[in-house]
Amino acid sequence: MSVPSDLQYTAEHEWVRLEGDVATVGITQYAADALGDVVYVDLPKVGASVASGAIVGEVESTKSVGELYAPLNGEVVEANQAVVDAPETINSDPYGEGWLVKIRVAETPALLSADEYRALIGE
């Protein structure tokens, strides 16, 4: 299973790519595989304030519904409309085109390294 070393992670199975003060956020391949075929995505609106640990959206599959948690405090600056239109992108490319939101970071988050995330999921 892919756990890119250049990303940071949460215990709720989100990944974070921090570039300057903007964090790109998505769900990990582990989470996408556990959900199964993703059929619907609900994302926060651009301009929404988000707080670390708060539910900000959901990802629905043919098997279940998973909640999307904000991995950090900040403001949503972009939501991936392409994923809303084609939710299966999360399954096929979770770390690329399957990203979910971009958040302008209010403070640097405490996140898991790739090694810590691998240990969490038992790899």
HELIX and SHEET records of a PDB file:
HELIX    1   1 GLN A   29  LEU A   35  1                                   7    
HELIX    2   2 GLN A   81  ASP A   85  1                                   5    
HELIX    3   3 THR A   89  SER A   92  1                                   4    
HELIX    4   4 ALA A  114  LEU A  120  1                                   7    
SHEET    1   A 6 GLN A   8  TYR A   9  0                                        
SHEET    2   A 6 GLU A  14  GLU A  19 -1                                        
SHEET    3   A 6 VAL A  22  ILE A  27 -1                                        
SHEET    4   A 6 VAL A 101  VAL A 105 -1                                        
SHEET    5   A 6 GLY A  74  ALA A  79 -1                                        
SHEET    6   A 6 SER A  49  VAL A  50 -1                                        
SHEET    1   B 3 VAL A  38  ASP A  42  0                                        
SHEET    2   B 3 ILE A  55  SER A  61 -1                                        
SHEET    3   B 3 VAL A  65  TYR A  69 -1                                        
END                                                                             
